[in-house]
Amino acid sequence: MSFRGKVVKTEKIGPVEMVTTEYPNPKRKKTIWWLGGLQAIHLGELITHYMAEPRESEFEEIKWKPFFYSVKLNKDADASEAVDESRNVEIEEDGTYSFDDLDDAEEFIEGVKCKRVRVGGINIGSRAEFNRWVKAMKIVKEDVKQ
């Protein structure tokens, strides 16, 4: 896995150019959405926070490993049942929950419900996949109206 760093300093020492690059702890986000009632509703994000594994030298390539996971929900999500059922949830602030393990985070997400639509189910995937479902539901709604 490769994340981009920011070049902090460049200096030329004879024929060699020394480049100092800073790598912040990266994050990757997946979209959480509710699919049902001819709608795809965005409920929040599953965020994976990474940290660098120990290296033997500074010339060795950085290898990133998942450090912890957080679930950030918006106002359309109802997490009351999920909080009651989950034992491993740490509430950071309103709508954000932290987990040490991906399985715990996914188990918590399975308990999340949608406030606007009661039928359907929860999904986790990329933003592009969510946008395809939104477009598909829009087409289905138009076909049902006709």
C-alpha positions as CSV (number, residue, x, y, z in Angstrom):
1,M,0.0,0.0,0.0
2,S,1.4,3.3,-1.0
3,F,0.4,6.7,0.4
4,R,1.8,10.0,-0.9
5,G,4.2,11.9,1.3
6,K,5.0,15.6,1.3
7,V,8.5,16.8,0.4
8,V,9.8,18.8,3.3
9,K,13.4,19.6,2.3
10,T,15.5,19.1,-0.7
11,E,19.3,19.7,-0.7
12,K,22.0,19.0,-3.1
13,I,25.2,17.4,-1.8
14,G,27.7,17.2,-4.7
15,P,26.1,15.0,-7.4
16,V,23.5,13.6,-5.0
17,E,20.2,15.2,-4.3
18,M,18.8,14.5,-0.8
19,V,15.0,14.6,-0.4
20,T,13.4,14.6,2.9
21,T,9.7,13.4,2.8
22,E,7.2,13.5,5.5
23,Y,4.4,10.9,5.7
24,P,1.4,11.7,7.8
25,N,-0.6,8.8,9.2
26,P,-3.0,8.1,6.3
27,K,-6.7,7.2,6.4
28,R,-8.9,5.3,4.0
29,K,-12.7,5.8,3.9
30,K,-15.5,3.5,2.8
31,T,-19.1,4.7,2.5
32,I,-21.9,3.3,4.6
33,W,-25.3,3.4,3.1
34,W,-28.9,2.1,3.4
35,L,-30.4,0.4,0.4
36,G,-34.2,0.0,0.5
37,G,-37.5,1.6,-0.3
38,L,-36.2,2.5,-3.8
39,Q,-33.6,4.7,-2.2
40,A,-29.9,4.6,-1.5
41,I,-29.2,6.8,1.5
42,H,-25.8,7.8,2.7
43,L,-25.4,7.1,6.5
44,G,-21.7,7.7,7.1
45,E,-18.2,6.4,6.7
46,L,-16.0,3.6,7.9
47,I,-12.5,5.1,8.3
48,T,-9.4,3.0,8.6
49,H,-6.5,4.8,10.3
50,Y,-3.1,3.5,9.4
51,M,0.4,3.6,11.1
52,A,3.8,2.7,9.8
53,E,5.3,-0.6,10.7
54,P,8.8,-0.5,12.3
55,R,11.7,-0.3,9.8
56,E,15.3,-1.5,10.1
57,S,16.6,1.6,8.2
58,E,15.2,4.8,6.7
59,F,15.9,3.5,3.2
60,E,13.4,0.6,3.6
61,E,10.0,1.1,2.1
62,I,7.3,2.2,4.5
63,K,4.7,-0.6,5.1
64,W,1.4,0.6,6.5
65,K,-0.8,-1.5,8.8
66,P,-4.3,-0.7,10.1
67,F,-4.1,1.0,13.6
68,F,-7.7,1.5,14.5
69,Y,-11.1,2.0,12.9
70,S,-13.8,4.7,13.3
71,V,-17.3,4.9,12.2
72,K,-18.7,8.4,11.5
73,L,-22.4,8.5,11.1
74,N,-24.6,11.4,9.9
75,K,-28.1,12.5,11.0
76,D,-29.9,9.9,8.8
77,A,-28.4,7.0,10.8
78,D,-29.9,5.5,14.0
79,A,-27.2,3.9,16.0
80,S,-29.1,3.5,19.3
81,E,-29.6,-0.3,19.0
82,A,-26.0,-0.8,17.7
83,V,-24.6,1.1,20.8
84,D,-26.7,-1.0,23.1
85,E,-25.6,-4.3,21.5
86,S,-21.9,-3.5,21.0
87,R,-19.5,-4.1,24.0
88,N,-16.4,-2.8,22.3
89,V,-17.6,0.7,21.2
90,E,-15.8,3.8,22.3
91,I,-17.8,7.0,21.7
92,E,-15.5,9.9,20.7
93,E,-18.1,12.5,19.9
94,D,-21.7,12.6,18.8
95,G,-21.8,10.4,15.6
96,T,-18.2,9.1,15.8
97,Y,-17.4,5.7,17.3
98,S,-13.9,4.1,17.5
99,F,-12.9,0.4,17.4
100,D,-9.6,-1.5,17.7
101,D,-10.8,-4.4,15.4
102,L,-12.4,-4.3,12.0
103,D,-14.8,-7.2,13.0
104,D,-16.1,-5.1,15.9
105,A,-16.6,-2.1,13.6
106,E,-18.5,-4.2,11.0
107,E,-20.6,-5.8,13.7
108,F,-21.5,-2.3,15.0
109,I,-22.4,-1.2,11.5
110,E,-24.8,-4.2,11.1
111,G,-26.8,-2.8,14.0
112,V,-27.2,0.7,12.5
113,K,-30.6,1.6,11.0
114,C,-31.9,4.3,8.8
115,K,-34.2,6.9,10.3
116,R,-36.0,7.8,7.0
117,V,-36.6,4.3,5.5
118,R,-37.4,1.2,7.6
119,V,-37.2,-1.5,4.9
120,G,-33.9,-2.5,3.4
121,G,-30.4,-3.1,4.7
122,I,-27.0,-1.7,5.4
123,N,-24.1,-1.8,2.9
124,I,-20.4,-0.8,3.1
125,G,-18.4,0.0,-0.1
126,S,-16.7,2.7,-2.1
127,R,-18.1,6.1,-2.9
128,A,-18.3,5.1,-6.6
129,E,-20.4,2.0,-5.8
130,F,-22.8,4.1,-3.7
131,N,-23.2,6.6,-6.5
132,R,-24.0,3.8,-9.0
133,W,-26.7,2.6,-6.6
134,V,-28.1,6.1,-6.3
135,K,-28.3,6.4,-10.1
136,A,-29.9,2.9,-10.4
137,M,-32.5,3.7,-7.8
138,K,-33.3,7.0,-9.6
139,I,-33.9,5.1,-12.8
140,V,-36.1,2.5,-11.1
141,K,-38.2,5.2,-9.5
142,E,-38.7,6.9,-12.8
143,D,-39.8,3.5,-14.4
144,V,-42.2,2.9,-11.5
145,K,-43.9,6.3,-12.0
146,Q,-44.5,5.6,-15.7
